[in-house]
């Protein structure tokens, strides 16, 4: 019975840990979109800018830079890292509990 509870707990923790990476990717997309809305020129002016030899590659790098700046300025990366560490410690504890439980059943 206790083993089943520990295994269910482990599965839930692993699932949440996997979501951290997915969340981080989606957060970067969202931040990039918000930054683009806030800082990019109106669409009709972008055509003129691109005609002045600013490449689409440069624009993408600029967008990514603004997204990363926002991500780190708001300590979102630190919060995610702490959450990830918290999950990893919980996983370690559950695995230890499972091992201990398995030894007691022998």
N, C-alpha and C positions, 0 to 999 in steps of 0.2 A: 504494500500500500504506500509506504513512504517513498519507495523507489519510483513508483509511478508519478507521485507528486513532484519529486525532484526532476524527473525526466521532462515532465510538462513544463516545469519552471525553466529548465535549460533550453527547451525548444523556444519558449517565449522570449527569453533573453537573446538567443541567437537571432531570432527574427527581428527584434528591435535593433540589435547591432547592425544587421544588414540594412535596415531602413535608414540608419544614420548616413551611410554613403549615398543612398538614393535621395534623401532629403537635402543633403549638401549640394548635389548636382542640381536639383530643382530650385533650390534657393539661389544658386549662382545664376541660373536662367532668369529667375524673377528679378534679382537685383540688377542684372544686365538690362533687362527690359525697362525697369524703372529709371535707371541711369540714362538710358537712351532717350526716354521721353523727356527727362529733365534737362539734358545737356545738348542733344543733337539739334541741328538746325532744321527748320521746316523742310519737308520733302522736296519742294520745288527748288530750294537753294542747294540741296545736296547735289543735284545734277550739275550745277555751276561749279561747285567745289571739286567734284570728280573730274570735270573738264580741266581743272587747273592742276592736274597730275597727282591728285591725292587718290591712291588706289583703294579698292575695296578691302584689300588685305590690311592696309594701314588703319582703315576705319574699324575693322573687326578687332585689331589689336588694341585700339583706343577704347572700344567698348569693354573689352575684357579687363583692361587696366582699371577703368572706372568701377566695374563690378567688383573686382578684387579689393579696391580701395574701400568701397562701401562695406564689403563683407568684413574686413579686418577693423575698420573704424568703429563698428558697432559691437565689437567683441563677439560676433556670432561664431567665428572660428573657435575662439576660446571656449565658448559655451558648448559647442558641439564636441570639442575635444574632451572637455570634462565629462560630458554625458557618456561619451564613448569609453572613457577610462572607468567610469562608474559601472557601466555594463560589463566591461571586461573583468573587473574585480568580482562582480556578482557571479559571472560565469565560472571563474576560477573557484569560488567558494562552493558553488553547486556541484562542480566536478569533484572537488575534494570530499564533499558530503556523500556523493554517489560511491566513490571509491571506499570510503569508510564503511558505508552501508553494505557494500559487496563483501568486504572483509569480515564483517560481523555475521554474514549469512553462511560463511564457510565453516 
